[in-house]
């Protein structure tokens, strides 16, 4: 009988106000299927949904300003 794995984490509200480098490491550790992608908040982005991407909105000081989530 195959073992079912727990669902992967898809949102990280606890990372708002955390430095990007720390947030990216946590995101990729907690869900190895995704890549954290840094983006300056307010900058245009690709609008396609990608289950292997987590947009991490940062400010100019590289602090997370919005809840990172898969997409």
Phi and psi in degrees as a GROMACS rama.xvg file:
@    title "Ramachandran Plot"
@    xaxis  label "Phi"
@    yaxis  label "Psi"
@TYPE xy
-73.4226  143.047  UNK-2
-84.4568  133.229  UNK-3
-85.4398  134.463  UNK-4
-88.8823  153.338  UNK-5
-66.7367  149.095  UNK-6
-61.4426  143.456  UNK-7
-73.6359  146.774  UNK-8
-67.5292  142.273  UNK-9
-125.726  -9.34045  UNK-10
-139.737  148.115  UNK-11
-136.117  69.2054  UNK-12
-63.6323  -24.9187  UNK-13
-70.8805  -8.29152  UNK-14
-94.933  -1.28559  UNK-15
-63.7575  134.546  UNK-16
79.3088  11.2859  UNK-17
-100.525  147.987  UNK-18
-60.8963  143.512  UNK-19
-55.0163  -45.7475  UNK-20
-59.6963  -37.5678  UNK-21
-72.6538  -45.7038  UNK-22
-60.4121  -44.8108  UNK-23
-61.4907  -42.0884  UNK-24
-63.4251  -41.5702  UNK-25
-65.9591  -46.1818  UNK-26
-58.2174  -49.3969  UNK-27
-72.4733  -23.716  UNK-28
-76.4967  -42.6402  UNK-29
-75.7691  -22.4043  UNK-30
-142.026  89.8453  UNK-31
-64.0433  -9.05618  UNK-32
-82.029  -7.46171  UNK-33
-117.671  161.94  UNK-34
-119.484  129.212  UNK-35
-77.3948  128.509  UNK-36
-118.764  116.878  UNK-37
-75.6077  135.452  UNK-38
-147.113  134.578  UNK-39
-68.0566  125.864  UNK-40
-54.3437  132.344  UNK-41
93.6475  -9.3336  UNK-42
-79.2116  140.645  UNK-43
-59.3503  146.943  UNK-44
-139.562  163.907  UNK-45
-65.8292  134.939  UNK-46
-95.5616  0.512486  UNK-47
-70.733  149.502  UNK-48
-87.0053  129.968  UNK-49
-133.194  115.827  UNK-50
-69.464  -8.12566  UNK-51
-105.816  12.9288  UNK-52
-127.4  141.111  UNK-53
-125.172  112.513  UNK-54
-71.0475  130.041  UNK-55
-117.735  100.561  UNK-56
-75.8347  125.637  UNK-57
-124.29  165.055  UNK-58
-98.2068  -174.92  UNK-59
-65.8045  -16.8127  UNK-60
-92.731  8.13966  UNK-61
62.6357  36.2405  UNK-62
-104.251  135.445  UNK-63
-65.569  129.804  UNK-64
-115.901  -10.9528  UNK-65
-135.934  154.873  UNK-66
-60.3391  117.218  UNK-67
-68.8684  138.855  UNK-68
-151.605  155.002  UNK-69
-60.762  140.323  UNK-70
